[in-house]
């Protein structure tokens, strides 16, 4: 087994890993979880206008 064969096998392993990650990331089962995680940035956005106007919650 020479270095060219090793590089070829390593390339195939990395390519298969890449395809696996892409399939995992774009699978329909994960879509809801990823959308929820993407919207976490805006989770506290509803509270901000009330604080700016000086309105207190009771």
C-alpha positions in Angstrom: 0.0 0.0 0.0 1.7 3.2 -1.2 0.9 6.8 -0.3 -1.3 7.3 -3.3 -3.6 4.5 -2.2 -3.8 5.9 1.3 -4.6 9.4 -0.1 -7.3 7.9 -2.3 -8.9 6.0 0.6 -8.7 9.0 2.9 -10.4 11.2 0.2 -13.3 8.7 -0.1 -13.7 8.6 3.7 -13.8 12.4 3.9 -16.2 12.6 1.0 -18.6 10.0 2.6 -18.4 11.9 5.9 -19.3 15.2 4.2 -22.3 13.6 2.4 -23.4 12.1 5.7 -23.3 15.5 7.4 -25.2 17.2 4.6 -27.9 14.6 4.7 -28.2 14.9 8.5 -28.3 18.7 8.3 -31.0 18.9 5.6 -33.2 16.0 6.8 -36.8 16.8 7.4 -36.7 15.3 10.9 -34.3 17.9 12.0 -36.0 20.9 10.3 -38.2 21.9 13.3 -35.3 21.7 15.7 -33.0 23.8 13.6 -35.7 26.4 12.9 -36.3 26.7 16.7 -32.6 27.1 17.3 -32.4 29.8 14.6 -35.2 31.8 16.2 -33.7 31.7 19.7 -32.0 35.0 19.0 -35.4 36.7 18.8 -36.8 35.0 21.9 -36.5 38.1 24.2 -37.5 40.6 21.5 -41.1 40.9 22.7 -40.1 42.1 26.1 -37.8 44.9 24.9 -40.5 47.4 23.7 -42.3 47.3 27.1 -39.1 48.1 28.9 -38.3 51.1 26.6 -41.8 52.6 27.2 -41.5 52.4 30.9 -44.5 50.0 31.2 -44.3 47.6 34.1 -45.9 44.2 34.2 -48.3 43.4 37.0 
